[in-house]
Amino acid sequence: MISVIIDVWLVNVSFRSRVKEYLPIVGLADFNKLRAKLIFGADRPAIQGERVATVQCLCSLGSHEGRG
């Protein structure tokens, strides 16, 4: 999974001049599949049977900050 994150980061850094578009509503499919395998375990029957759904949501700087 870390290699996927690094690859995406490298693509974004190397193409600074291109227009940055949001991901499709379903997110980045390969990232979601790899994340599910990492979290639940690639050998689990639910993963192998493609019965696991993941959600990828937008965030911004500070969106995970606790403000009181």
C-alpha positions as CSV (number, residue, x, y, z in Angstrom):
1,M,0.0,0.0,0.0
2,I,2.8,2.4,0.8
3,S,4.2,1.9,-2.7
4,V,0.8,3.0,-4.2
5,I,0.8,6.1,-2.1
6,I,4.4,6.9,-3.1
7,D,3.6,6.3,-6.8
8,V,0.6,8.6,-6.7
9,W,2.6,11.3,-4.9
10,L,5.4,11.0,-7.5
11,V,2.9,11.4,-10.4
12,N,1.4,14.5,-8.8
13,V,4.9,16.0,-8.1
14,S,6.1,15.3,-11.7
15,F,3.1,16.8,-13.4
16,R,2.8,20.1,-11.5
17,S,1.6,22.0,-14.6
18,R,-1.3,19.8,-15.4
19,V,-4.8,20.5,-14.2
20,K,-5.6,18.7,-11.0
21,E,-9.0,17.0,-11.1
22,Y,-10.8,15.3,-8.3
23,L,-11.0,11.5,-8.3
24,P,-14.2,9.9,-9.6
25,I,-17.0,9.5,-7.0
26,V,-15.9,5.9,-6.3
27,G,-12.3,7.0,-5.5
28,L,-9.2,5.4,-6.8
29,A,-10.2,1.7,-7.3
30,D,-6.7,0.2,-7.1
31,F,-6.0,2.1,-3.9
32,N,-9.3,1.0,-2.3
33,K,-8.7,-2.7,-3.2
34,L,-5.2,-2.7,-1.8
35,R,-6.3,-0.9,1.3
36,A,-9.0,-3.5,2.0
37,K,-6.5,-6.3,1.6
38,L,-4.1,-4.6,4.0
39,I,-6.9,-3.9,6.6
40,F,-8.7,-7.2,6.4
41,G,-6.0,-9.6,5.1
42,A,-5.6,-10.7,1.5
43,D,-6.2,-14.3,2.5
44,R,-9.7,-13.7,4.0
45,P,-12.7,-15.3,2.2
46,A,-14.5,-12.0,2.0
47,I,-11.6,-10.3,0.2
48,Q,-11.1,-13.3,-2.1
49,G,-14.8,-13.4,-2.9
50,E,-14.9,-9.6,-3.5
51,R,-17.5,-9.1,-0.8
52,V,-15.8,-6.1,0.9
53,A,-16.7,-2.5,0.1
54,T,-14.5,0.5,0.9
55,V,-15.2,4.2,1.0
56,Q,-12.8,6.9,0.1
57,C,-13.8,10.5,1.0
58,L,-12.5,14.0,0.5
59,C,-10.6,15.8,3.2
60,S,-8.8,19.0,3.5
61,L,-6.1,20.4,5.7
62,G,-7.5,20.5,9.2
63,S,-10.5,18.3,8.5
64,H,-9.2,15.7,11.0
65,E,-8.2,18.3,13.6
66,G,-10.1,18.3,16.8
67,R,-11.3,21.8,17.5
68,G,-12.9,22.7,20.7
